[in-house]
Amino acid sequence: MRILPEAIGRRESAVFRNRLLAGTFGPRSHAGKNMIDHIILTVSDFERSVAFYAKALKPLGMTNFIDYEGQDGHPDLKGFGDGKRAFFWLKEGKPDPQAVHVGFGAKDHAEVEAFYKAAVDAGGKSKEAPQARPEYYPGYYATWVLDPDGHDIEVVHKS
């Protein structure tokens, strides 16, 4: 279901936006876990993108720890996660950076800032430096970096 802002009033629209940004509306959880299991991002160059994400996601405790060798029409994949579970995957192909926005959660402001530095040092392009964004949600502190293919990658801490 798609909800258009015009279909609801200004006050309701602001409440909806704040709930979405606060994480209190959207994918439901089971036993405290997010129901989104994984994301596959299409990149133009595995080697370049794996190197970028390995450096950029390290401050968040994420590593490239599993690779899937494609078979039966399924593509090769590079999996990133916490070492126990991969939930962010890369596949090589024709990327469409305008089609997706990925947002990773951080445990504090320092982790947001460490991601930003690591991502820019790894060749990412700064879109927005780490900063408070009270217009999104009180306690919203985030940064945005464009990966080597131009995908919009956000890291946010919500307090």
Number of C-alpha atoms within 10 A of each C-alpha: 3 4 9 8 13 8 9 12 10 11 9 12 16 14 12 17 16 17 15 15 16 17 12 11 12 13 12 13 10 8 7 7 10 11 12 11 10 14 13 13 20 21 23 16 16 17 10 15 22 19 13 20 21 18 21 25 21 18 20 18 12 21 21 22 15 16 14 13 10 11 8 5 6 9 14 16 20 22 24 25 20 15 13 9 14 20 15 21 21 24 21 17 13 11 17 14 16 9 8 13 11 13 14 14 14 21 12 13 21 13 20 26 21 17 25 27 19 19 26 17 13 19 18 23 17 18 13 13 14 23 15 18 14 10 9 16 17 14 15 18 22 25 23 25 25 19 23 17 17 15 22 19 19 21 23 25 19 18 12
